[in-house]
Amino acid sequence: NIPVFLEMGWRPEKDLPPVSSLEALLEQEEEYEDIRFEVGPCLKKLANETLDGLVSLLKASRQTLLEHLKQIGLNLRERQDLVNAISTALREDRLILGAAPAETGEPPGSQPNAGERTGPSTAPDVTTMSIKELRALITQAGLEHTDCVEKPQLIERARTAAEIVAVGAKMDSLMQQKRDLAG
């Protein structure tokens, strides 16, 4: 008989090594059969994504990340398993964020598309924004701000919102390129 907690998807914490890339995380999860889809095709859809970017979206909200993954073409099972894998790895402190991909051996700035997503140079300086501007940015990203009472709380939420807006703009650009190529 299988214990009920295992049937419900709970697993005891494993002593897994930390990972710094989306590919390594998915391979690790696949090895332990915690994902129920083919990793190869999913990685092709995630080619322009970074682990850091996906974690930022997850920290904004689980729904934000799920919507983003839906927009790039992942099916429901892939979206759910990927979000669960990232959540679990984050909770178990197994993610090395801000690391350059190890496969190329190149510094982070020398890779194509590196730093395009949410680097400090492309994000607005939220610390100099007015409260009205901070609220507008947060709303533009689809986030709530009614629970932010003090300006530092708005600034923190606006940082997340700026990352979401940057990812959304990048996705719009990629989708337009895809339409241009198809049309």
N, C-alpha and C positions, 0 to 999 in steps of 0.2 A: 504494500500500500504506500502511496505517495502522500507525505504529510500535506495537510490543507494549505499551509503557508507557501509551499512550493508550487502547488497547483494554481495559486492566486498570483504567481509571478514574483513573489518575494524571494530573494536569494541572500544567503549569508555573505558577508563581505569576504572577498577574495583578496589575497595578497598579490595584487597585480602591479606591474611596474607603471610608472607615470608615462604619459604620452604627450607629444607636442604637436601632433598633426591629426587631421580628420581621418586620413587613411589609416594611421596606426590605431586610432581608437576603434574604427569599424572592424579592422582585422582582429583586434583583441576581443571585441564583442562577438564577432563571428566564431572565433575559436571556442568561446564558452557557450555558444549557441544561444546568446541573449538577443540576437536579431534574427528575424524570420524572412529575410530577403537576400537576393544576390548582391554582394557588395560591389562587384565590378561595374555593372550598369549604373548603380547609384552614385558611385564616385565620379563617373563621367558627367552626371548632372550637377555634381557639386564641385566641378573643376575650378570654378571661379570663387569658391567660398574658402574662408579660413576658419579655423577652430575659434580663434579670438572673436571674429565677427559673429559667429553663431552663438557663442557664449554671451556676447553683449546683447543680442536679441533675446536670448533666454532670460537674462537678468531683467530686461525691460518687462517681459511677460512671456509666459509659455505660449499663449495664443499668438503673440507677435511672431515668434519663431515658427510656429506651425503654419501661419499664413504665408510667411516668407518662403518656407519650403514648398508649399503648395504652388506658389507663383513660379518656382523654378522647375516644376514638373514632377516632384516626388508624389507617389501615390500615398494613400492613407496609412498603410502598414509601414512604409518606409519612413514617413513623417513621424509617426508615433514611436517607432523603434529608435530612430535617430535622436529624437528629443529625450527619450528615456535614457539612452546611452550617455548622452551629454550630461543630463541631470545627475545620473548615478555617479559618473566619473567626477563631476564637480563636487558632489556631496562627499565622495570618498577621497577628495583632494588628490586626484590622479592626473590632473591636467596641468601641463606646463604651458602657460599662456605667454604670449609675446615672443615666442621663440621663432627663429627663422627655420624654414624647412631644411632638414638635415640632408635630404637627398642630393641637392645641388652643390652643397659646399660653398655657395656664394653668400656674400653678405646680404641682409634683408633688402637694402635699397637697390641692389643691382638686378633683381628679378623683375620680369615683366609683371605689371599690375601691383607690385609691392607698394604698400603705403597708400594706394588709391582709395581704399575703403573708408577708413575712419582716422587717418593720421591727424595729428594735431594741426598740421598746416592746412588741411581742408575743412576742419571743423570750425564753426564760429567761436569766438571767445565769449563764452556765456557769462564769464565773471564781470564783463563790462555792460551787459544788457540790463535794461530796465525790467521791472517786474512784469509789465505789460508784454514786453518782447519775449521774456522767458515763458510766460503762459502761452503766448501764440505759438512758439516753437514746440512746446510740449503738446499742445492740441494738434498741431500739424502732423506730429508723429503718431497721433492716435492714442496718446497716453492721457491719464487723468492727472490733475494737479490740485484738486480740491482738498486732498489730505496734506498738502504742503503748506505749513503755516508760516514758516520763516523763510527769508530769502535764500539762505544756504541750502535749504531743502529743495527749493525751486531750481537752484543752480545745479544741484546733483541730478535732479530729474531731467533738466534741460541737457545735461551732458549725454545722458542716455538717449534722449530724443534726437539730439544732433547726430548721433551714430546711426539711429534708425533712419533718419532722413537721408543721410549719406548713402546708406545701403540701398534705400529705395531709389535714390537718384541713379545709382550705379545699375540697379536692376532695370530701371526704365531705359537707360542707355543701351544695355545689353539686349533687351527685348526689341528696341528699335533697330539695332544692328541685325538681329535675327530676322525681323520683318523685311529689312532692306535686302538681305541676302536671299530670302525666299521669294520676294516680289520682283 
